[in-house]
């Protein structure tokens, strides 16, 4: 009896330890299987072809530049309005609004984070794109701009939620000190609270941008999916195609182990590496912030 | 910080102009909050108004007909429920196990830090990359084919970070003294976790599980190449069958089917949103009730 009990406990402890390490195992597995299917592309397609400006897989043109540029332009467009709006909303919710309003506003913003991106894409097609076409007199509303607006909407909840947490964790005494010196609340926010929370705010911005780069469905549905290099000034108003949308739109139609199939996995490797970079950068600033907070409090 | 204080001390502007500035500033960021919140309410209300007329008992319980341009969305609803249940079967034990490890066992060393970074990275990997991974590992390497099983394992890995971090937070919230007392009366570490820590933190863990599954319900990209098909004449009969699913169905009928009636599109969007919002609602009810009944 005592033996089996001990053995059970030993067994359970091991199970728990393995599930603890599962996250690391999965990250490695994901990277391995992406490389396994994606690396052959480098042997099959010349480097100059991969870095050309033409994506036309049927005739073996696998230029990734238009797709990378498409992702960048849509993400920059999204960041341009999601960051200021998101940060202002976070400040309002954390510093200005009364307790009861905060208890309504924060969950509400998190609900937006939960709305499936395919639903936003659907609204984008039916309402946003036709509206943009009329408003700006464009040939089609399905453009980088429509993608940016939707992506911004998807990034805002992440930015608000993380930035609000960061502002909220600034010690009360900082604010009291500034107010006691005669600063207005507005001055306290911008010169004391906000700078004190800056590494958390930076994390919020990075996670928001990460969300925008990786978003697939909404972008695929509203950007018009034209794989052209967006170099002209007006490219924000023209159709583009992002890396994520290319994978989602074309993977269903390619034969397994064809060159096209391998190149799509290679794009996946690229996306994986980008998100890894952003998240490691974001988490190091997060750890630094925690350490500094511990130093101040001790 | 110090600079902030100095500046305030050096430039005490006249108090009226500072107050006007503050009023202006507050209205500006209040406006930013409004344009964050109003579109959410507007989108949900709009889909509700446009979609409610399409929803009937028949719409929810019959198969699509006429190349999905008429009839109901029954197989898509059932498919989403199947996917959610199988996702829960994989992700709940694993996620809670990982949370227990991090909160009760893990030493504070570089391995634990590596686990935390891995979790943050799992949360940030684009959903379509999960789809590629599921295709490469489960559909092709393990030869599961396009199936509920392949899709839900893929989804469960994607939901792990949400479940782990919320559950860990709930476990950590149980006061240390509870554990000390349990160990001091002779309970083993596992008995303490099983009888004391887990029951106390159950509402928080449930919240995490539901929030994770909410994400799985709405995702399209991970099941694009691993589980979902456009149309099935009958329900899937085993976990190795492909399935229809609500988000994928909405994607297909709003982009790939010319002449699709708008009411069916709005109806499908509404059913999907109701799924997600009701999970969200359940999670917040559990959370607020647990806060009210907490024993410490």
Interface residues (C-beta under 8 A of the other chain):
Chain A: X8 X9 X12 X13 X15 X16 X17 X18 X19 X20 X21 X22 X23 X24 X26 X27 X29 X30 X33 X34 X36 X37 X84 X85 X86 X88 X89 X91 X92 X93 X96 X97 X105 X107 X108 X109 X111 X112 X114 X115 X116 X117 X118 X119 X120 X121 X122 X123 X125 X126 X127 X153 X156 X160 X174 X177 X178 X181 X182 X183 X184 X185 X186 X187 X191 X192 X195 X196 X207 X210 X211 X213 X214 X215 X216 X217 X221 X244 X247 X248 X251 X252 X256 X264 X265 X268 X271 X272 X275 X276 X278 X279 X280 X282 X283 X287
Chain B: X1 X3 X4 X5 X7 X8 X9 X12 X18 X19 X21 X22 X25 X26 X28 X29 X30 X32 X33 X35 X36 X37 X39 X40 X41 X43 X44 X46 X47 X93 X94 X95 X96 X97 X98 X100 X101 X102 X104 X105 X106 X113 X114 X115 X116 X117 X118 X119 X120 X121 X122 X123 X124 X125 X126 X127 X128 X129 X130 X131 X132 X133 X135 X136 X137 X140 X141 X157 X160 X161 X164 X188 X189 X190 X214 X215 X217 X218 X219 X220 X221 X224 X225 X247 X248 X250 X251 X254 X255 X262 X265 X269 X272 X273 X276 X277 X280 X284
